[in-house]
Amino acid sequence: MRSARVAVVLDVCCVLVFVIIGRESHTKGETLAGIASTSWPFLCGLAVGWAAARAWRRPLTIRGAGLMVWLSTVALGMILRVISGQGTAIAFIAVALVFLGLFLLGWRLIWGLLRR
């Protein structure tokens, strides 16, 4: 259970880093309300991905949890952004896929390599 707690904290941190870097690159400012309004769609997608993959069972695996968490975070995050009027662009979707893929899958890959 401890590894699941660590994994969910790392996943949330990955999403928050993505949001903060994105807001900074678009000079939107780093207010708590701004970060919350930008991050909530992706955090909801992350939560759905965790539930769909039952990621608490094997949270450190790429195939067991990582892929579902990553794809749900991006897909549902984008859908919720559109529904809430925040919008998306093809370039933003591509950046989100790459960045969140590197981070959400990357830390799991590094973890697995270190465990060997």
C-alpha positions in Angstrom: 0.0 0.0 0.0 2.9 2.3 0.7 4.1 2.0 -3.0 0.6 3.1 -4.1 0.7 6.2 -1.9 4.1 7.1 -3.3 3.0 6.5 -6.9 -0.1 8.6 -6.6 1.9 11.5 -5.1 4.4 11.2 -7.9 1.7 11.2 -10.5 0.0 14.2 -9.0 3.3 16.0 -8.9 3.9 15.2 -12.6 0.6 16.7 -13.5 1.2 19.8 -11.4 4.7 20.3 -12.9 3.1 20.1 -16.4 0.5 22.7 -15.5 3.0 25.1 -13.8 5.4 24.9 -16.7 2.6 25.4 -19.2 1.2 28.4 -17.3 4.6 29.9 -16.9 5.4 29.5 -20.6 2.2 31.3 -21.5 2.8 34.0 -18.8 -0.5 33.2 -17.1 0.9 33.7 -13.6 1.3 31.2 -10.8 -1.6 31.9 -8.6 -3.1 29.0 -6.7 -6.5 29.6 -8.3 -4.9 29.6 -11.8 -3.0 26.4 -11.1 -6.2 24.8 -9.7 -8.3 25.9 -12.7 -5.8 24.5 -15.2 -5.0 21.3 -13.3 -8.4 20.0 -12.2 -9.3 18.4 -15.6 -6.0 16.5 -15.7 -6.2 15.5 -12.1 -9.7 14.1 -12.7 -8.4 12.2 -15.7 -5.6 10.9 -13.5 -8.1 9.7 -10.9 -10.2 7.9 -13.5 -7.1 6.3 -14.9 -6.1 5.1 -11.5 -9.5 3.6 -10.9 -9.8 2.1 -14.4 -6.4 0.4 -14.1 -6.9 -0.5 -10.5 -3.4 1.1 -10.2 -3.2 0.6 -6.5 -2.6 -3.1 -7.2 0.5 -2.6 -9.3 1.2 1.1 -9.2 4.8 1.0 -10.3 4.4 -0.9 -13.5 4.2 0.7 -16.9 1.8 -1.8 -18.4 -0.1 -2.4 -15.2 -0.9 1.2 -14.3 1.3 3.6 -16.2 -0.3 3.4 -19.7 -3.9 3.7 -18.5 -3.0 6.5 -16.1 -1.2 8.4 -18.8 -3.8 8.0 -21.5 -6.7 8.7 -19.2 -5.0 11.8 -17.8 -4.5 13.3 -21.3 -7.8 12.1 -22.9 -10.1 13.0 -20.1 -8.2 16.1 -19.2 -8.7 17.4 -22.8 -12.4 16.4 -22.8 -13.0 18.2 -19.5 -11.1 21.3 -20.7 -13.4 21.5 -23.7 -16.5 21.0 -21.7 -15.5 23.6 -19.2 -14.7 26.1 -21.9 -10.9 26.1 -21.5 -10.3 24.8 -25.0 -7.6 22.8 -26.6 -5.4 22.9 -29.7 -3.7 20.1 -31.6 -0.3 21.4 -30.5 -1.4 21.4 -26.9 -2.7 17.8 -27.1 0.6 16.7 -28.6 2.6 18.5 -25.9 0.4 17.0 -23.2 0.8 13.5 -24.6 4.6 13.8 -24.9 5.2 15.6 -21.6 2.9 13.6 -19.5 4.0 10.4 -21.2 7.6 11.2 -20.4 6.9 12.0 -16.8 4.1 9.5 -15.8 5.8 6.6 -17.6 9.4 7.9 -17.1 9.4 7.8 -13.3 8.0 4.3 -13.4 10.7 3.2 -15.9 13.4 4.7 -13.7 11.9 3.0 -10.6 11.9 -0.3 -12.4 15.5 0.1 -13.5 16.7 1.0 -10.0 14.9 -2.0 -8.5 16.8 -4.4 -10.7 
